[in-house]
Amino acid sequence: MDIQELEARFKEIDERAKAESVEVKVEGDADSYGNLRVSARRTASRRSDTEAPPPAHGEAGSAQTETLLDVDLENVEVPDEYVERKIRAAFSIEEETVGLLAGVKVLQPAAGKDYEVVEDYTYAADDYQITAPKGFVYDRASIPRVFWAIIDKDDLSNVPPLFHDLLYRNGGRLPQNLVSPYRTFERVAVDDLFLELMLKTGVRRWRAKAAYQAVRRFGGSAWQG
């Protein structure tokens, strides 16, 4: 399966997820960013007119689980130019609002692959505020390669990967002027914030959960704590 075919399969799941509950499970070798298995399943209640009678009061109902996708991404080539194209799409947003959040203003130094924040960007969580400071350079180290294959180009925003990179690179301990009220972050809290930001920037829930599981499984080597 090539990357175009995989994207087409993801689109099919997007359509199913509009009307049905879709679950994802990410598995693989934590030492290899490419060794990832995604299984997306939908659960539908058994139809009483064609199946057995509905359960008596107090009994658990039955359900059917259909595998929509089961693919080892180690066997799917994700070319460098594909990843670069996805990153350029995410980091070209700047002021455009994606989902509920505006993009972070960045620039790309000449002949470079990284992006520099050009003005402070503050995100207000429920009980604290966190700022990505002007001058911070995103170098993508904390984001597994497979993330860019999972997230659709229409869902891309630079906010989730930038904050994830900022916190991973600092081991969850930022300067006090960047977090108010001040707190430090364990790795799981950083990944939880990553999921929160993906959902707020409009990433489809099943894709966001797959990407979250990918950083939980494969992101440990980038954590600088």
C-alpha positions in Angstrom: 0.0 0.0 0.0 1.4 3.4 -0.9 0.7 6.7 0.9 -1.9 7.8 -1.6 -3.9 4.6 -1.1 -3.6 4.9 2.6 -4.9 8.5 2.5 -7.9 7.3 0.4 -8.6 4.6 3.1 -8.4 7.3 5.8 -10.9 9.4 3.9 -13.3 6.5 3.8 -13.1 6.1 7.5 -13.7 9.9 7.8 -17.1 9.3 6.1 -18.0 6.4 8.3 -17.1 8.3 11.4 -19.7 11.0 10.6 -22.5 8.5 11.5 -20.8 5.7 13.4 -18.6 5.3 16.4 -15.0 4.7 15.2 -12.3 3.4 17.5 -8.5 3.3 16.8 -5.7 1.3 18.3 -2.0 2.0 17.7 0.5 -0.7 18.3 4.1 -1.1 17.4 7.8 -1.1 18.5 8.5 2.0 20.5 12.1 2.0 19.1 10.9 2.4 15.5 8.8 5.3 14.4 7.6 3.4 11.3 6.4 0.2 13.0 2.8 1.2 13.7 -0.5 -0.7 13.3 -3.7 1.2 13.1 -7.0 -0.7 13.5 -10.1 1.4 13.1 -13.4 -0.3 14.1 -17.0 0.7 14.2 -19.5 -0.9 16.6 -23.1 -1.3 15.5 -26.0 -2.7 17.6 -27.3 -6.0 16.5 -30.6 -5.7 14.5 -33.4 -7.6 16.3 -35.3 -8.4 13.1 -32.5 -10.4 11.6 -30.5 -11.5 14.6 -31.4 -13.0 17.9 -34.1 -11.2 20.0 -33.0 -8.2 22.0 -31.7 -9.0 25.5 -34.0 -9.0 28.5 -34.1 -6.1 30.8 -30.8 -5.8 32.7 -28.8 -7.8 30.2 -26.0 -6.4 28.2 -26.7 -5.9 24.5 -24.6 -7.4 21.8 -22.7 -5.5 19.2 -20.7 -6.2 16.0 -17.3 -4.9 15.4 -16.1 -4.3 11.8 -12.4 -3.7 11.1 -12.2 -0.8 8.7 -8.4 -0.6 8.5 -5.5 -2.8 9.7 -2.2 -1.8 8.2 1.4 -2.0 9.3 2.7 1.5 8.4 6.3 0.1 8.5 5.3 -1.3 5.1 4.0 2.0 3.8 6.6 4.3 2.4 6.3 7.9 3.8 8.7 9.9 1.5 10.6 12.8 2.9 9.0 15.1 0.4 5.5 14.0 1.6 6.4 14.9 5.2 7.9 18.2 4.1 4.8 19.1 2.2 2.6 18.4 5.2 4.8 20.5 7.5 4.8 23.4 5.0 1.0 23.2 4.8 0.7 23.3 8.6 3.2 26.1 9.1 2.0 28.4 6.3 -1.2 29.2 8.3 -0.1 32.1 10.4 -3.1 34.2 11.3 -5.7 32.0 9.6 -8.1 30.4 12.1 -8.3 26.6 12.0 -11.0 25.2 14.2 -11.2 27.3 17.3 -7.6 28.6 17.3 -5.6 31.0 15.1 -2.3 29.7 13.7 1.0 30.8 15.2 2.9 33.4 13.2 6.2 31.8 12.0 8.9 32.3 9.4 11.2 29.8 7.8 14.9 30.9 7.7 16.4 30.7 4.2 17.4 27.2 3.1 16.2 25.8 6.4 13.7 23.1 7.3 12.7 24.6 10.7 10.3 27.4 11.6 10.8 30.3 14.0 8.0 31.9 16.0 7.9 35.6 15.1 5.7 36.8 18.0 4.5 35.4 21.3 1.5 33.1 21.0 -0.5 32.3 24.2 -2.9 29.4 24.6 -5.4 29.6 27.5 -6.2 26.2 28.9 -8.9 25.6 31.5 -6.6 26.5 34.5 -3.4 28.0 33.1 -2.0 29.9 30.2 1.1 28.8 28.2 3.1 30.9 25.7 5.2 29.8 22.8 7.8 32.7 22.8 9.0 34.8 19.9 12.3 33.3 18.7 11.4 29.6 19.5 12.5 27.4 16.6 10.4 24.4 15.8 12.6 21.5 14.8 9.9 18.7 14.7 12.0 16.4 16.9 9.1 15.4 19.2 6.7 14.5 16.4 6.9 10.9 15.1 7.0 10.7 11.3 3.8 8.7 11.2 1.9 11.7 12.6 2.1 13.4 9.3 0.6 10.4 7.6 -2.4 10.2 10.0 -3.4 13.9 10.0 -5.3 15.1 7.0 -4.1 18.3 5.2 -7.5 19.9 5.8 -7.0 19.4 9.6 -3.4 20.8 9.8 -2.5 23.6 12.2 0.9 24.5 13.5 -0.4 25.0 17.1 -0.4 21.4 18.4 3.1 20.3 17.0 4.7 23.6 18.0 3.6 23.4 21.7 4.4 19.7 21.8 7.9 20.4 20.5 8.4 23.4 23.0 7.5 21.3 26.0 9.3 18.1 25.0 12.5 20.0 24.3 12.3 21.6 27.8 11.3 18.4 29.6 8.0 20.1 30.6 9.9 22.8 32.5 9.5 26.2 30.9 10.7 29.6 32.1 8.3 31.0 34.7 7.2 33.9 32.4 5.7 31.4 29.9 3.3 29.6 32.2 0.7 31.3 34.4 0.0 30.2 37.1 3.3 28.4 37.0 3.4 24.7 36.7 5.6 22.0 35.3 4.4 19.2 32.9 4.9 15.5 33.0 5.3 13.9 29.6 1.7 12.5 29.7 0.3 16.0 30.4 2.2 17.3 27.4 0.7 14.6 25.2 -2.7 15.3 26.7 -2.3 19.0 25.7 -1.3 17.9 22.3 -4.6 15.9 22.0 -6.6 18.9 23.4 -5.0 21.3 20.8 -5.6 18.9 17.9 -9.3 18.6 18.8 -9.6 22.4 19.2 -8.0 23.0 15.8 -10.5 20.7 14.1 -8.7 17.4 13.7 -11.2 14.6 13.4 -11.6 12.8 16.6 -10.5 9.3 15.4 -7.4 10.8 13.7 -6.5 12.9 16.8 -6.7 9.8 19.0 -4.5 7.9 16.5 -2.0 10.7 16.5 -2.1 10.9 20.3 -1.4 7.2 20.6 1.5 7.6 18.2 3.2 10.3 20.3 2.5 8.3 23.4 4.1 5.2 22.0 6.9 6.7 19.8 7.7 10.1 21.3 9.6 9.0 24.4 13.1 9.3 22.9 12.5 13.0 22.1 11.5 13.9 25.7 14.3 15.9 27.3 13.2 15.5 30.9 
